Structures are given as structure tokens and as C-alpha cells.
């Protein structure tokens, strides 16, 4: 790698995937710039819930290892929650059994069947990373800057025109036009933030036959309620009826949520794809384009595992 260390890498995209990839590269001695259309606080990642769990992401054969690598990092970061935004929090995945999940699930420390007093049905109890993205994204940016990187607000219209020997594409949904990749599509997620009435555990239950789910995540700034998964919907305007339904579903699990004061409404567009694209492409002029996008609703869950693999692809392209 020493032969290429003087060459600059530009990471396009300032969400959790782009920033984590940039951190891994910069801390390995690469000179890195991040180009982001929006400040990190305005990216899709900033809207996320954000619980560690491989949710709606393929390919399953690779996702488990990416997720477990990320879990190891988050467990370490949880020792400094005020700084990193990462906490280890107990909760229940309703309607899920261990034998329904891939081999990765048996490697998650402490993950087990929920007991009767924890959930009245099939469910898994776990102590998992819960991340306050309003703290975590600025922390990632600052860690990257301390490693010698720079962040610039630049709107990219053509990835092949980015002036660097190696470019890393972490643009998420924007890859639909930038690559272009017609397999990219938005999956709209709507959330409601309420004053926390004293809930200290998280809960989630997916309704597999519909585009809705029920979850609540206690964050330092309030209780996040969700959610929806509306395929191919581009609107980022909160829908009042959807918000009411979200509150009602969560209140059916914890009745005290019904009277909690609403603090905010949030909508994000998950960057979905049939499978994550994590690969190296050699451009006609010999430069290298590394793709790391299409993580859907699990970008946070696999961020560190994917970042390390992307960094390996960058190093391959610089040898």
C-alpha cells in the first residue's frame, strides 16, 4: 500500500456508509476527501431509528459477517455513549425465532428466545446497539477529520468526472442516476418522535404481510415510534393519518405512548436494492471506482463490515 499512499481517494456521500468508509481509509494512512451534497446532519442516515439489526438487506450470505463486524465496533463505542451516540440497550424482536434467522444470529452474544414476562408470543430478547444518529454522525465526521480527512459540500452529477485516482461511491439512493443503477429504489419510512413516558427498552415487530411495522426506540431526545416501508414512494412529507396509525400501533404494546406529547415527525427514503453493491470497477481511463451502496434499512447495521471490505477494494485498486 505504501506505493499508493500519496494518491488521493474521494468518497462521494456523507451518510453513515460514506463517513464510516472514509474513517477506515483515513485511519489506514490514505489521504481522503469526502464529498457530500448535504451536511451530515441532513443525510438520510440522520433520520434513522437506529437499531442494529439486519433488516431488509441482501445478500444474506454476506450480510451476517458485515453485521457482526459492525456489532463488535459498536460494542466498543458503547463504552462512551455521550461521545459516540452508541448505547447497548435491551429489547425484544417480536414475531421472530432464532431458527428463522441465518447463522449470524447464533453469534450475537446473549440473543435468546423472549420469556413470557418479556413478550407474549414468539420473540427474541437481545441487548443490541441503539444509536443516536444526531450524535453519531457528527462523531464520525470528527473522527475522520482527526485522521486527516476533509469534508466538502459538493454536488456530484457524474461519478466518472470526480478528479481522483480512486473514487468510492457511497451515494445511496442517488446511485439511481449517478451510476446509473435502475435497480435502486426508495423505501419510504415515516417516524414519530414523542416525549418518552419512561420506556427504557426497545421493541420491534415486523408485519410481514404489509408495509407497516411496530417499533419504539428510546433515544436521549425522545422516544422514536415507527414505522412504514413504502416501496417506490418518493414523498418526504409526513402523512398525518400514517402518524396516527404509528402511534396507535405502538400504544397497543405500551399504552402510555398514547398520551405522549408529539415532538417531531420524520420521513426518510431508504436506499434499497435487490442486493448491496460492493465491488470495484475499473474505468476506461484506468482509474478505479469502488461501489458501496444499496444497504436499504440496514446501513447502520453493516456500516463497519462494508467499510472494511470497501477499503480492501480501494487498496487493491491502488497497488
C-alpha positions in Angstrom: 0.0 0.0 0.0 3.0 2.3 0.6 3.4 2.9 -3.2 -0.1 4.4 -3.4 -0.4 6.2 -0.2 0.3 9.6 -1.8 -2.7 9.2 -4.1 -5.9 10.8 -3.0 -9.2 9.0 -2.6 -12.5 10.8 -2.8 -15.5 9.3 -1.1 -18.8 10.6 -2.5 -21.6 10.5 0.1 -21.6 11.8 3.6 -24.1 9.4 5.3 -23.1 6.6 7.7 -21.8 4.4 4.9 -19.6 7.2 3.4 -18.3 8.5 6.7 -17.5 5.1 8.1 -15.7 4.1 4.9 -13.8 7.4 5.0 -12.8 6.8 8.6 -11.4 3.3 7.8 -9.5 4.6 4.9 -8.1 7.6 6.6 -7.0 5.7 9.7 -5.1 3.3 7.5 -3.0 6.1 6.1 -4.9 7.1 2.9 -5.4 10.7 2.1 -9.2 11.0 1.8 -11.7 13.7 1.0 -15.5 13.2 1.5 -17.7 15.0 -1.0 -21.3 15.3 0.2 -24.2 17.1 -1.3 -25.7 17.8 2.2 -24.1 18.3 5.6 -24.0 15.0 7.6 -26.9 16.2 9.7 -29.1 16.4 6.6 -28.4 12.9 5.1 -30.9 10.1 5.1 -28.8 8.4 7.8 -29.7 11.3 10.2 -33.4 10.2 10.1 -32.7 6.6 11.1 -34.1 4.9 14.2 -31.4 3.4 14.6 -31.2 -0.2 16.0 -28.5 -2.7 15.0 -30.4 -5.5 13.1 -30.0 -6.9 9.6 -33.3 -5.5 8.3 -34.4 -5.9 4.6 -30.9 -6.3 3.2 -29.3 -8.9 0.9 -27.2 -10.9 0.1 -27.8 -12.9 3.3 -24.6 -14.9 2.8 -22.5 -11.8 3.2 -24.7 -9.6 5.4 -24.2 -11.6 8.5 -20.5 -11.2 8.6 -20.7 -7.5 7.8 -23.2 -7.0 10.6 -21.2 -9.0 13.1 -18.1 -6.9 12.4 -20.1 -3.8 12.9 -21.6 -5.2 16.1 -18.1 -5.6 17.5 -17.2 -2.0 16.8 -20.5 -0.7 18.3 -20.0 -2.7 21.4 -16.7 -0.9 21.9 -18.1 2.5 21.1 -20.9 2.0 23.6 -18.4 2.5 26.4 -18.5 6.2 25.5 -22.2 6.8 24.7 -22.2 10.6 25.3 -19.4 10.9 22.8 -20.3 8.3 20.2 -24.1 8.2 20.4 -23.9 4.4 20.8 -25.6 2.5 23.7 -26.3 -1.2 24.4 -30.0 -1.4 25.1 -32.2 -4.4 25.9 -35.3 -5.1 23.9 -37.5 -7.6 22.1 -37.8 -8.6 18.4 -41.4 -9.7 18.3 -42.6 -12.4 16.0 -39.1 -13.7 15.4 -37.5 -17.1 16.3 -33.8 -17.9 16.3 -34.3 -20.8 13.9 -35.8 -18.4 11.3 -32.6 -16.4 11.1 -29.2 -17.0 9.4 -26.1 -18.4 11.1 -25.1 -14.9 12.2 -27.8 -14.8 14.8 -26.2 -17.6 16.9 -23.1 -15.5 17.1 -24.8 -12.5 18.7 -23.9 -12.5 22.4 -27.0 -13.1 24.6 -29.6 -13.3 21.8 -32.2 -15.7 23.1 -35.9 -16.5 23.0 -38.0 -14.0 24.9 -39.6 -15.2 28.1 -43.3 -14.9 28.9 -42.8 -11.9 31.0 -40.9 -10.1 28.3 -43.2 -10.8 25.3 -46.4 -12.7 24.9 -45.5 -14.7 21.8 -42.6 -15.8 19.7 -39.8 -13.2 20.1 -36.1 -12.7 20.7 -34.6 -10.8 23.6 -31.3 -9.1 23.0 -29.0 -6.4 24.2 -28.1 -4.6 21.0 -26.6 -1.3 19.8 -29.1 1.6 19.7 -27.6 4.6 18.0 -28.4 8.3 18.4 -27.6 9.4 14.9 -27.8 13.1 15.8 -24.6 12.4 17.9 -23.1 9.5 15.9 -22.8 11.2 12.5 -21.0 14.3 13.9 -18.8 12.0 15.9 -17.9 10.0 12.8 -17.2 13.2 10.9 -14.9 14.5 13.7 -13.1 11.2 13.9 -12.5 11.4 10.2 -11.2 14.9 10.4 -8.9 14.0 13.3 -7.5 11.2 11.0 -6.5 13.9 8.5 -9.5 13.8 6.2 -11.5 16.7 4.8 -15.3 17.1 4.2 -16.5 19.3 1.4 -20.1 20.0 0.3 -20.0 19.2 -3.4 -22.9 18.2 -5.6 -21.7 15.4 -8.0 -23.5 14.8 -11.3 -21.1 12.4 -12.8 -19.0 9.9 -10.8 -16.6 9.4 -13.7 -15.8 13.1 -13.5 -14.7 13.1 -9.9 -11.0 14.1 -10.0 -9.2 11.3 -8.1 -7.4 8.1 -9.0 -9.8 6.2 -6.8 -13.4 7.2 -6.1 -15.7 5.5 -3.6 -19.4 5.7 -4.4 -21.4 5.8 -1.2 -24.3 7.9 -2.6 -27.1 5.5 -1.6 -30.3 6.4 -3.5 -28.5 8.9 -5.7 -26.8 6.0 -7.4 -30.1 5.6 -9.3 -29.0 8.5 -11.5 -25.3 8.7 -10.8 -24.2 5.2 -11.8 -26.9 4.9 -13.3 -28.4 1.9 -11.5 -32.1 1.3 -12.4 -32.4 -1.4 -9.7 -32.2 1.3 -6.9 -35.5 2.4 -5.4 -36.7 4.3 -2.4 -38.4 2.6 0.5 -40.1 5.4 2.4 -40.0 5.2 6.2 -42.1 7.5 8.4 -41.4 8.0 12.1 -42.9 9.9 15.0 -40.8 11.3 17.9 -42.7 11.7 21.2 -41.7 12.6 24.7 -40.6 9.4 26.4 -43.1 8.4 29.1 -40.4 6.3 30.9 -39.7 3.5 28.4 -36.2 2.2 28.7 -36.3 -0.8 26.4 -36.7 -1.1 22.6 -39.3 -3.1 20.8 -39.9 -4.0 17.2 -42.3 -6.4 15.3 -42.5 -6.5 11.6 -45.8 -7.3 9.9 -44.5 -9.5 7.1 -47.7 -9.3 5.0 -47.9 -5.5 4.9 -45.7 -2.4 4.5 -46.0 -1.4 8.2 -44.2 -2.4 11.4 -44.4 -1.5 15.0 -41.3 -0.3 16.9 -40.2 2.1 19.5 -36.6 3.1 20.4 -35.7 5.2 23.5 -33.2 7.9 22.5 -31.8 10.7 24.6 -34.0 13.2 22.8 -37.3 11.2 23.0 -39.0 8.0 22.0 -38.9 7.2 18.3 -42.0 5.4 17.0 -42.4 3.6 13.7 -42.9 2.7 11.1 -43.5 2.1 7.5 -41.8 0.6 4.5 -43.4 2.0 1.4 -41.7 0.7 -1.8 -41.1 3.2 -4.6 -42.6 6.2 -2.8 -40.6 9.4 -3.1 -42.6 11.8 -0.9 -40.7 13.1 2.2 -43.8 14.8 3.6 -45.2 13.2 6.8 -48.7 11.9 6.4 -50.9 12.7 9.4 -53.0 9.6 9.1 -49.9 7.4 8.9 -48.5 9.2 12.0 -51.7 8.5 13.9 -51.6 4.8 12.9 -48.0 4.5 14.0 -48.8 5.9 17.5 -51.8 3.6 17.8 -49.8 0.5 16.9 -47.1 1.4 19.4 -49.7 2.3 22.1 -51.2 -1.2 21.7 -47.9 -2.5 23.0 -47.2 0.2 25.6 -50.4 2.1 26.4 -48.6 5.0 28.0 -47.4 6.0 24.5 -51.0 7.0 23.5 -50.8 10.3 25.6 -47.2 11.1 25.0 -46.6 14.6 23.5 -45.5 14.5 19.9 -42.2 16.3 19.4 -41.5 15.7 15.7 -42.4 13.8 12.5 -39.6 12.4 10.3 -39.5 10.8 6.9 -36.5 9.1 5.2 -36.0 7.2 2.0 -34.1 4.0 2.5 -31.7 3.3 -0.5 -33.0 -0.1 -1.4 -31.6 -2.6 -4.0 -32.0 -6.3 -4.6 -28.6 -6.7 -3.0 -25.8 -4.4 -1.7 -23.4 -3.4 -4.4 -19.9 -3.7 -3.0 -17.4 -4.0 -5.9 -14.5 -2.5 -7.7 -14.9 -1.1 -11.2 -12.0 -0.1 -13.5 -12.9 3.0 -15.6 -11.9 3.3 -19.2 -9.1 5.7 -18.3 -7.7 3.3 -15.7 -9.0 5.0 -12.6 -10.9 2.9 -10.1 -14.5 3.3 -8.9 -15.4 1.4 -5.8 -19.2 1.0 -5.2 -20.6 0.7 -1.7 -24.3 1.3 -1.8 -27.8 -0.2 -1.7 -28.0 -1.0 2.0 -31.7 -0.3 2.4 -32.8 0.0 6.0 -29.6 -1.7 7.4 -26.8 0.7 6.5 -26.0 1.3 10.2 -26.0 -2.4 10.9 -23.4 -3.3 8.3 -21.5 0.0 8.0 -18.2 -1.1 9.5 -18.1 -4.5 7.8 -18.9 -2.9 4.4 -16.4 -0.1 5.1 -13.6 -2.6 5.7 -14.4 -4.5 2.5 -14.6 -1.3 0.5 -11.2 -0.2 1.9 -9.7 -3.5 0.8 -11.1 -2.9 -2.7 -9.6 0.6 -2.6 -6.2 -0.8 -1.6 -6.5 -3.4 -4.4 -7.1 -0.5 -6.9 -4.1 1.4 -5.6 -1.4 -1.4 -5.7 
